[in-house]
Amino acid sequence: MPTWFAAVIALAAITATYLFCVRPMLRGRCATTITGTALDEREMDRQLGELREEVRILRAQDALDAGQPPSGTPGPAR
């Protein structure tokens, strides 16, 4: 392999690394940076809370349809 060809390949690799990794990271748009994800995290937490509540309601409804008290709630006092 000629030396100039290896140099071209190395230069292409360095350029691609800069364009697709270093530059987006410096601008804060890289997938590995934390900046800008606080809003996404809050939105995801809100959606998870809604889904957990929906699952809890569906499980309680299923238990009532089966004639059993839902788990996690106290039964009748004895």
C-alpha positions in Angstrom: 0.0 0.0 0.0 1.5 3.3 -1.0 2.2 5.8 1.8 0.0 8.5 0.2 -3.0 6.1 0.2 -2.6 5.4 3.9 -2.3 9.1 4.6 -5.6 9.7 2.7 -7.4 7.0 4.7 -6.1 8.4 8.0 -7.1 12.0 7.0 -10.6 10.7 6.0 -10.9 8.9 9.4 -9.8 12.0 11.3 -12.2 14.2 9.3 -15.1 11.9 9.9 -14.4 11.7 13.6 -14.3 15.5 13.8 -17.5 16.0 11.8 -19.6 13.3 13.4 -18.3 13.1 17.0 -16.2 16.1 18.1 -18.2 18.9 16.5 -21.7 17.8 17.7 -20.3 17.2 21.2 -18.8 20.7 21.3 -22.2 22.1 20.3 -24.0 20.1 22.9 -26.0 17.9 20.5 -24.1 14.7 20.9 -26.1 11.6 22.1 -23.7 11.2 25.0 -24.0 14.8 26.4 -26.3 15.6 29.3 -27.2 19.2 28.4 -30.7 19.6 27.0 -32.0 16.2 28.4 -33.5 17.6 31.6 -36.7 18.4 29.8 -36.8 15.0 28.1 -36.2 13.4 31.4 -39.1 15.2 33.1 -41.4 14.3 30.2 -40.4 10.7 30.4 -40.9 10.6 34.2 -44.4 12.1 33.7 -45.3 9.5 31.1 -43.9 6.7 33.2 -46.0 7.9 36.1 -49.1 8.0 34.0 -48.5 4.5 32.6 -47.9 3.1 36.1 -51.1 4.6 37.3 -52.9 3.1 34.3 -51.5 -0.3 35.0 -52.5 -0.1 38.7 -56.1 0.8 37.7 -56.2 -2.0 35.1 -54.9 -4.6 37.7 -57.4 -3.4 40.3 -60.2 -3.6 37.7 -59.1 -7.1 36.7 -59.0 -8.2 40.3 -62.5 -6.9 40.9 -63.8 -8.6 37.8 -62.4 -11.9 39.1 -64.0 -11.3 42.5 -60.8 -10.9 44.5 -59.7 -7.8 46.3 -56.8 -6.1 44.5 -53.4 -6.9 45.9 -51.8 -4.2 48.1 -55.1 -3.2 49.7 -56.1 -4.4 53.1 -58.8 -7.0 53.3 -61.8 -6.9 55.6 -61.1 -6.7 59.3 -61.5 -9.9 61.3 
